[in-house]
Each structure stands twice: as structure tokens, then as C-alpha cells.
Amino acid sequence: MPDEPTHARTTRLHPHCVAVYGTLKRGRSNHRFLRGARFLGRTRLNTIALYDLGAYPGAKLEPSRGVEVELFAVTDAGLRRVDWLEEYNPQDPASGTYDRRWLATPLGPAWVYLYNPGVKGRRRIVLGGWR
């Protein structure tokens, strides 16, 4: 059911929900890090803004016209794989390349990876998604 909250579609085997916006999306170069994940749907988030960092995008917690994201239910191991890829440090989130935040989405709450470094001089992606 499209209107069912994402958290209601996670399971004991896939307890975490992640929303991805760049190279982790289906058909992109790093989607393999989500192997075994269950696709839950696509939506837009207007609470994050995307910046073009070259080989990948970075999201900041800023209002936007809407960033296209895909939601996946993942296992503990799947979440650890994405944490590793995004260089997220759970002991010191500010020290990694990305921080992982629990954000509301139209499909229910999900983990979203936010870019830690500054984005001065980077092109903001005004509408839609990255590439």
C-alpha cells in the first residue's frame, strides 16, 4: 500500500529504513552496498538540499523544493555497510564525512546521510535529484 508508513513495512529481519539520494539509488554505482535491502518506495524531501560534490552529492539540512529519495529497509549489516561507505562514525558523528540523522519523510521516518563539511563554492542542485 503506497500510503502505509515506511516504518510499518520494516521487519525484524530488515529493521532499519534509509533514504538515499545519490550513488546508492537503484542503477547507480554504489547501489551494491544495499544488496539484500527491500525497496520501499520513492518520495521527495523538502527538508534537505543537495550539493554537487563532483563524483557524488551531499545533502544539508536546509529547506528545498524537494530532493528525490529512494527508501529501503535494511538489516543491521546493511546499515553498517552504508555507514562504512558514507564514512559515518557513530562514536563521533561530526568527525565523519557524513552524519546519519533520523528524519521524517512522507513515507515514514528514515535514516538520511547529511554531508558534514562545508559546501561553500559547491553548486546547489535546485530541483529534483543528482545527475
Contacts in CASP RR format, 6 or more apart in sequence:
PFRMAT RR
TARGET T0000
AUTHOR 0000-0000-0000
METHOD contacts of the structure
MODEL  1
MPDEPTHARTTRLHPHCVAVYGTLKRGRSNHRFLRGARFLGRTRLNTIAL
YDLGAYPGAKLEPSRGVEVELFAVTDAGLRRVDWLEEYNPQDPASGTYDR
RWLATPLGPAWVYLYNPGVKGRRRIVLGGWR
5 107 0 8 1.000
5 108 0 8 1.000
6 17 0 8 1.000
6 40 0 8 1.000
6 71 0 8 1.000
6 73 0 8 1.000
6 105 0 8 1.000
6 107 0 8 1.000
6 108 0 8 1.000
6 109 0 8 1.000
6 110 0 8 1.000
7 17 0 8 1.000
7 108 0 8 1.000
7 109 0 8 1.000
9 38 0 8 1.000
9 40 0 8 1.000
9 73 0 8 1.000
10 16 0 8 1.000
10 17 0 8 1.000
10 73 0 8 1.000
11 73 0 8 1.000
13 75 0 8 1.000
14 37 0 8 1.000
14 38 0 8 1.000
14 73 0 8 1.000
14 74 0 8 1.000
14 75 0 8 1.000
15 73 0 8 1.000
15 75 0 8 1.000
15 76 0 8 1.000
16 73 0 8 1.000
16 74 0 8 1.000
16 75 0 8 1.000
16 76 0 8 1.000
16 78 0 8 1.000
16 79 0 8 1.000
16 111 0 8 1.000
17 40 0 8 1.000
17 71 0 8 1.000
17 72 0 8 1.000
17 73 0 8 1.000
17 74 0 8 1.000
17 108 0 8 1.000
17 109 0 8 1.000
17 110 0 8 1.000
17 111 0 8 1.000
18 24 0 8 1.000
18 34 0 8 1.000
18 37 0 8 1.000
18 71 0 8 1.000
18 72 0 8 1.000
18 74 0 8 1.000
18 79 0 8 1.000
18 82 0 8 1.000
18 110 0 8 1.000
18 111 0 8 1.000
18 112 0 8 1.000
18 113 0 8 1.000
19 43 0 8 1.000
19 45 0 8 1.000
19 69 0 8 1.000
19 70 0 8 1.000
19 71 0 8 1.000
19 103 0 8 1.000
19 105 0 8 1.000
19 110 0 8 1.000
19 111 0 8 1.000
19 112 0 8 1.000
20 34 0 8 1.000
20 69 0 8 1.000
20 70 0 8 1.000
20 71 0 8 1.000
20 72 0 8 1.000
20 82 0 8 1.000
20 113 0 8 1.000
21 48 0 8 1.000
21 50 0 8 1.000
21 57 0 8 1.000
21 58 0 8 1.000
21 59 0 8 1.000
21 67 0 8 1.000
21 68 0 8 1.000
21 69 0 8 1.000
21 70 0 8 1.000
21 112 0 8 1.000
21 129 0 8 1.000
21 130 0 8 1.000
22 28 0 8 1.000
22 56 0 8 1.000
22 57 0 8 1.000
22 129 0 8 1.000
22 130 0 8 1.000
23 29 0 8 1.000
23 30 0 8 1.000
23 31 0 8 1.000
23 55 0 8 1.000
23 56 0 8 1.000
24 30 0 8 1.000
24 31 0 8 1.000
24 33 0 8 1.000
24 34 0 8 1.000
24 70 0 8 1.000
24 82 0 8 1.000
24 85 0 8 1.000
25 31 0 8 1.000
25 70 0 8 1.000
26 39 0 8 1.000
26 70 0 8 1.000
30 85 0 8 1.000
33 78 0 8 1.000
33 81 0 8 1.000
33 82 0 8 1.000
33 85 0 8 1.000
34 72 0 8 1.000
34 74 0 8 1.000
34 78 0 8 1.000
34 81 0 8 1.000
34 82 0 8 1.000
36 74 0 8 1.000
36 75 0 8 1.000
36 78 0 8 1.000
37 72 0 8 1.000
37 73 0 8 1.000
37 74 0 8 1.000
37 75 0 8 1.000
37 78 0 8 1.000
38 72 0 8 1.000
38 73 0 8 1.000
38 74 0 8 1.000
39 70 0 8 1.000
39 71 0 8 1.000
39 72 0 8 1.000
40 71 0 8 1.000
40 72 0 8 1.000
40 73 0 8 1.000
40 107 0 8 1.000
41 70 0 8 1.000
41 71 0 8 1.000
41 107 0 8 1.000
42 68 0 8 1.000
42 69 0 8 1.000
42 70 0 8 1.000
42 71 0 8 1.000
43 68 0 8 1.000
43 69 0 8 1.000
43 71 0 8 1.000
43 105 0 8 1.000
43 106 0 8 1.000
43 107 0 8 1.000
44 66 0 8 1.000
44 67 0 8 1.000
44 68 0 8 1.000
44 69 0 8 1.000
44 106 0 8 1.000
44 128 0 8 1.000
45 64 0 8 1.000
45 66 0 8 1.000
45 67 0 8 1.000
45 69 0 8 1.000
45 103 0 8 1.000
45 105 0 8 1.000
45 112 0 8 1.000
46 63 0 8 1.000
46 64 0 8 1.000
46 65 0 8 1.000
46 66 0 8 1.000
46 67 0 8 1.000
47 61 0 8 1.000
47 63 0 8 1.000
47 64 0 8 1.000
47 103 0 8 1.000
47 104 0 8 1.000
48 59 0 8 1.000
48 60 0 8 1.000
48 61 0 8 1.000
48 62 0 8 1.000
48 64 0 8 1.000
48 67 0 8 1.000
48 103 0 8 1.000
48 112 0 8 1.000
48 114 0 8 1.000
49 59 0 8 1.000
49 60 0 8 1.000
49 62 0 8 1.000
49 63 0 8 1.000
49 64 0 8 1.000
49 67 0 8 1.000
49 124 0 8 1.000
49 125 0 8 1.000
50 57 0 8 1.000
50 58 0 8 1.000
50 59 0 8 1.000
50 64 0 8 1.000
50 67 0 8 1.000
50 124 0 8 1.000
50 125 0 8 1.000
50 128 0 8 1.000
50 129 0 8 1.000
50 130 0 8 1.000
51 57 0 8 1.000
51 58 0 8 1.000
51 59 0 8 1.000
51 60 0 8 1.000
51 115 0 8 1.000
51 119 0 8 1.000
51 122 0 8 1.000
51 123 0 8 1.000
51 124 0 8 1.000
51 125 0 8 1.000
52 122 0 8 1.000
52 123 0 8 1.000
52 124 0 8 1.000
52 125 0 8 1.000
52 130 0 8 1.000
53 115 0 8 1.000
53 119 0 8 1.000
53 122 0 8 1.000
56 130 0 8 1.000
57 125 0 8 1.000
57 129 0 8 1.000
57 130 0 8 1.000
58 98 0 8 1.000
58 114 0 8 1.000
58 115 0 8 1.000
58 119 0 8 1.000
59 67 0 8 1.000
59 112 0 8 1.000
59 113 0 8 1.000
59 114 0 8 1.000
59 115 0 8 1.000
60 114 0 8 1.000
60 115 0 8 1.000
60 119 0 8 1.000
61 101 0 8 1.000
61 114 0 8 1.000
64 126 0 8 1.000
65 126 0 8 1.000
65 127 0 8 1.000
65 128 0 8 1.000
66 127 0 8 1.000
66 128 0 8 1.000
67 125 0 8 1.000
67 128 0 8 1.000
67 129 0 8 1.000
68 128 0 8 1.000
68 129 0 8 1.000
69 105 0 8 1.000
69 110 0 8 1.000
69 112 0 8 1.000
71 105 0 8 1.000
71 107 0 8 1.000
71 110 0 8 1.000
74 82 0 8 1.000
79 111 0 8 1.000
82 88 0 8 1.000
82 113 0 8 1.000
83 90 0 8 1.000
83 100 0 8 1.000
86 97 0 8 1.000
86 98 0 8 1.000
86 100 0 8 1.000
86 113 0 8 1.000
87 96 0 8 1.000
87 97 0 8 1.000
87 98 0 8 1.000
88 96 0 8 1.000
88 97 0 8 1.000
88 98 0 8 1.000
88 99 0 8 1.000
88 100 0 8 1.000
88 113 0 8 1.000
89 95 0 8 1.000
89 96 0 8 1.000
90 100 0 8 1.000
93 99 0 8 1.000
93 100 0 8 1.000
93 116 0 8 1.000
94 116 0 8 1.000
95 116 0 8 1.000
96 116 0 8 1.000
97 115 0 8 1.000
97 116 0 8 1.000
97 117 0 8 1.000
98 113 0 8 1.000
98 114 0 8 1.000
98 115 0 8 1.000
98 116 0 8 1.000
99 113 0 8 1.000
99 114 0 8 1.000
99 116 0 8 1.000
100 111 0 8 1.000
100 112 0 8 1.000
100 113 0 8 1.000
100 114 0 8 1.000
101 111 0 8 1.000
101 112 0 8 1.000
101 113 0 8 1.000
101 114 0 8 1.000
102 109 0 8 1.000
102 110 0 8 1.000
102 111 0 8 1.000
102 112 0 8 1.000
103 109 0 8 1.000
103 110 0 8 1.000
103 111 0 8 1.000
103 112 0 8 1.000
END
